[in-house]
Amino acid sequence: MKSLPSLLTLLALLCGSTFFLAEAQELRLTTSDAKAQFDKADQALNAAWNAAKSKLLEEDFARLKLDQRNWLIYRDNLARSPIFAGGDGQGELALTSPYYLSAAAALEEERTKWVLGLIRDWDWDNDENLTGEWIDSYGGSIMIVEQKGALAFALECARGASSHLGNLQGTAYWNSPIGWFRIKGEESEEETNLCFLLREDHQLEIVGANTAPYHGKKAYFDGHYVKIRQLSAAEQKEVIEGRYPSNE
């Protein structure tokens, strides 16, 4: 599987995580080391989960629990796939495989960022806005710079075990809490649309229409994104100019 390290490196860039799966292959990570990495990531996710339980309203936490059940299925579908995680054989990886443990740990790191972003006390009522990095913890990420009446954005995704990729950059009209983006490519007769909806819990829901020209067959941009960090001035400039990430 000589192509796997470069594939995982690209996935790491798209999702913003500290993926170490390719390194695990190169270093022949032992089961004990991989188990230690998984345990560390699992403990961090559990801590974030407990913080969310104590902070969220009962109905909001109930929705989070339902989503978490779906996310755990997503985690294991990916982490047990040799195509995604590495390892030998065609069947599902064992739960004790170092490749599964490494993949699951990396995915849990992303999920922890998402949960912590969900409960973080951003100062939305004063000077805080949508500018920042947002993730959906299912392989989607978006960089946003909020301007007066507009959202400059760079949206990326890597979906599924075989990492179907997507990328779309542009500027959406913004009339809080709703945004709208439209584009018609030279090779498509149909218009592509994205709808941005900022929910009361400050999740940014993205829904797309006719987005296929901008992603792989099994990829998609739709999701519930959570802000996880601010953007540097340089990153904001790149997003506004439509060249994020910069190749310079």
C-alpha positions as CSV (number, residue, x, y, z in Angstrom):
1,M,0.0,0.0,0.0
2,K,2.6,2.5,-1.1
3,S,0.0,5.2,-1.8
4,L,-1.5,5.2,1.7
5,P,0.9,7.6,3.5
6,S,0.4,10.4,0.9
7,L,-3.4,9.8,1.1
8,L,-3.4,10.1,4.9
9,T,-1.2,13.2,4.8
10,L,-3.7,14.8,2.5
11,L,-6.5,13.8,4.8
12,A,-4.7,15.4,7.7
13,L,-4.3,18.6,5.9
14,L,-8.0,18.7,5.0
15,C,-9.4,17.9,8.4
16,G,-6.8,19.9,10.4
17,S,-6.0,16.9,12.7
18,T,-2.6,15.6,13.8
19,F,-2.8,12.4,11.9
20,F,-0.1,10.0,12.7
21,L,-1.4,7.0,10.7
22,A,1.3,7.1,8.0
23,E,3.9,7.5,10.6
24,A,2.5,4.5,12.4
25,Q,3.2,2.4,9.3
26,E,6.7,3.8,8.8
27,L,7.7,3.2,12.4
28,R,5.8,-0.1,12.8
29,L,3.9,1.1,15.8
30,T,3.5,-1.5,18.4
31,T,0.1,-2.5,19.8
32,S,1.1,-1.3,23.2
33,D,2.1,2.2,21.9
34,A,-1.1,2.4,19.7
35,K,-3.2,1.4,22.7
36,A,-1.6,4.1,24.8
37,Q,-2.4,6.7,22.1
38,F,-6.0,5.5,21.9
39,D,-6.4,5.6,25.7
40,K,-5.1,9.1,25.8
41,A,-7.4,10.3,23.1
42,D,-10.3,8.4,24.6
43,Q,-9.7,10.0,28.0
44,A,-9.7,13.4,26.5
45,L,-13.0,12.8,24.6
46,N,-14.6,11.5,27.8
47,A,-13.5,14.6,29.7
48,A,-15.0,16.8,26.9
49,W,-18.1,14.7,27.1
50,N,-18.5,15.1,30.8
51,A,-18.0,18.9,30.4
52,A,-20.7,19.0,27.8
53,K,-23.1,17.0,30.1
54,S,-22.7,19.4,32.9
55,K,-23.0,22.5,30.7
56,L,-25.7,21.8,28.1
57,L,-29.4,21.9,28.6
58,E,-31.0,18.5,29.0
59,E,-32.6,18.6,25.5
60,D,-29.4,19.7,23.9
61,F,-27.4,17.0,25.6
62,A,-30.0,14.4,24.5
63,R,-29.4,15.5,20.8
64,L,-25.7,15.2,21.4
65,K,-26.0,11.7,22.8
66,L,-27.9,10.6,19.6
67,D,-25.3,12.2,17.4
68,Q,-22.5,10.5,19.5
69,R,-24.0,7.1,18.8
70,N,-23.9,7.8,15.1
71,W,-20.4,9.2,15.4
72,L,-19.1,6.0,17.1
73,I,-20.4,3.9,14.2
74,Y,-18.7,6.3,11.9
75,R,-15.4,6.1,13.8
76,D,-15.3,2.3,13.8
77,N,-16.4,2.0,10.1
78,L,-13.4,4.1,9.2
79,A,-10.9,2.9,11.8
80,R,-11.5,-0.8,11.0
81,S,-11.1,-0.3,7.3
82,P,-7.6,-1.4,6.0
83,I,-8.0,1.1,3.2
84,F,-8.3,4.0,5.6
85,A,-6.1,2.8,8.5
86,G,-3.6,0.5,6.9
87,G,-2.7,-3.0,7.8
88,D,-2.9,-6.3,5.9
89,G,-5.9,-8.2,4.7
90,Q,-9.3,-7.4,3.1
91,G,-11.6,-7.8,6.1
92,E,-12.3,-5.5,9.0
93,L,-9.3,-4.8,11.3
94,A,-9.5,-6.2,14.8
95,L,-10.2,-3.8,17.7
96,T,-6.8,-4.7,19.0
97,S,-5.0,-3.9,15.8
98,P,-2.4,-1.1,16.1
99,Y,-3.8,0.4,12.9
100,Y,-7.3,0.5,14.2
101,L,-6.2,2.0,17.5
102,S,-4.1,4.7,15.8
103,A,-6.9,5.6,13.3
104,A,-9.5,5.6,16.1
105,A,-7.3,7.8,18.3
106,A,-6.9,10.4,15.4
107,L,-10.6,10.5,14.8
108,E,-11.3,10.9,18.5
109,E,-9.0,13.9,18.6
110,E,-11.2,15.6,16.0
111,R,-14.3,14.7,17.9
112,T,-12.9,16.2,21.1
113,K,-12.2,19.4,19.3
114,W,-15.8,19.4,18.0
115,V,-17.3,18.8,21.4
116,L,-15.1,21.4,23.1
117,G,-16.0,23.9,20.4
118,L,-19.7,23.2,20.9
119,I,-19.5,24.2,24.6
120,R,-16.8,26.9,24.4
121,D,-17.9,30.4,25.7
122,W,-17.3,32.4,22.5
123,D,-18.4,36.0,23.1
124,W,-21.1,35.9,20.4
125,D,-23.1,38.8,22.0
126,N,-20.2,41.3,21.7
127,D,-17.3,41.2,19.2
128,E,-17.2,37.5,18.4
129,N,-18.3,36.5,14.9
130,L,-18.1,33.6,12.5
131,T,-14.5,34.2,11.6
132,G,-12.5,31.0,12.4
133,E,-12.0,27.3,11.6
134,W,-15.1,25.1,11.8
135,I,-15.3,21.3,11.7
136,D,-18.1,18.8,11.6
137,S,-16.0,15.9,13.1
138,Y,-17.0,13.7,10.1
139,G,-14.3,14.8,7.8
140,G,-15.5,18.3,6.9
141,S,-13.8,21.6,7.7
142,I,-14.4,25.2,6.7
143,M,-12.4,28.4,7.2
144,I,-14.6,31.5,7.4
145,V,-14.0,35.2,7.4
146,E,-17.1,37.2,8.3
147,Q,-17.3,40.6,6.6
148,K,-20.2,43.0,6.4
149,G,-23.0,41.2,4.6
150,A,-20.6,38.4,3.4
151,L,-18.8,35.2,4.4
152,A,-15.6,34.5,2.6
153,F,-15.0,30.7,3.0
154,A,-12.8,27.8,2.1
155,L,-14.7,24.5,2.4
156,E,-13.0,21.1,2.3
157,C,-14.0,17.5,3.0
158,A,-12.6,14.0,3.0
159,R,-15.4,11.4,3.4
160,G,-15.3,7.7,3.8
161,A,-12.7,5.0,4.0
162,S,-11.4,5.7,0.5
163,S,-11.3,9.5,1.3
164,H,-13.4,11.0,-1.4
165,L,-12.3,14.7,-1.4
166,G,-14.1,18.0,-2.0
167,N,-13.1,21.6,-2.1
168,L,-15.1,24.8,-2.7
169,Q,-14.0,28.4,-2.1
170,G,-16.0,31.6,-2.5
171,T,-18.0,34.4,-0.8
172,A,-21.5,33.9,0.4
173,Y,-24.1,36.5,1.0
174,W,-24.7,36.8,4.8
175,N,-27.9,38.1,6.5
176,S,-27.5,36.5,10.0
177,P,-28.5,33.8,10.7
178,I,-28.8,32.8,7.0
179,G,-26.2,32.8,4.3
180,W,-26.4,31.9,0.6
181,F,-23.8,31.0,-2.0
182,R,-24.3,30.4,-5.7
183,I,-21.9,29.6,-8.5
184,K,-22.2,28.2,-12.0
185,G,-19.2,26.5,-13.4
186,E,-18.2,26.5,-17.1
187,E,-18.7,22.8,-17.5
188,S,-22.1,22.6,-15.7
189,E,-25.5,23.8,-16.9
190,E,-26.8,23.7,-13.3
191,E,-26.1,26.2,-10.6
192,T,-24.4,25.0,-7.4
193,N,-25.8,26.4,-4.1
194,L,-24.7,26.4,-0.4
195,C,-27.0,27.4,2.4
196,F,-25.5,28.5,5.7
197,L,-27.7,28.5,8.8
198,L,-26.4,29.6,12.2
199,R,-28.4,27.7,14.8
200,E,-29.2,28.9,18.3
201,D,-26.6,26.5,19.7
202,H,-24.1,28.2,17.4
203,Q,-23.6,25.2,15.2
204,L,-23.3,26.2,11.6
205,E,-25.5,24.0,9.4
206,I,-24.4,23.7,5.8
207,V,-26.7,22.3,3.1
208,G,-25.6,22.0,-0.5
209,A,-27.4,21.6,-3.8
210,N,-25.8,20.3,-7.0
211,T,-22.3,20.3,-5.4
212,A,-21.1,17.2,-7.3
213,P,-18.7,19.2,-9.6
214,Y,-16.7,20.2,-6.5
215,H,-16.2,16.8,-4.8
216,G,-15.7,13.1,-5.3
217,K,-18.6,10.7,-5.8
218,K,-19.2,9.8,-2.2
219,A,-18.1,13.2,-0.7
220,Y,-20.5,15.9,0.4
221,F,-20.3,19.3,2.2
222,D,-23.5,19.0,4.3
223,G,-23.0,18.9,8.0
224,H,-23.2,20.6,11.4
225,Y,-20.0,22.6,11.9
226,V,-18.6,24.0,15.2
227,K,-16.1,26.7,15.5
228,I,-12.9,25.4,17.1
229,R,-10.4,28.3,16.8
230,Q,-9.7,31.8,15.5
231,L,-7.8,32.4,12.3
232,S,-4.6,34.3,12.1
233,A,-4.4,37.5,10.0
234,A,-2.4,35.6,7.3
235,E,-5.1,32.8,7.2
236,Q,-7.9,35.4,6.9
237,K,-6.1,37.1,4.0
238,E,-5.7,33.8,2.2
239,V,-9.4,32.9,2.7
240,I,-10.5,36.4,1.5
241,E,-8.3,36.1,-1.6
242,G,-9.5,32.6,-2.4
243,R,-6.2,30.9,-2.0
244,Y,-6.5,28.9,1.2
245,P,-4.4,27.0,1.9
246,S,-1.6,29.0,0.4
247,N,1.0,27.2,-1.7
248,E,3.5,29.9,-1.1
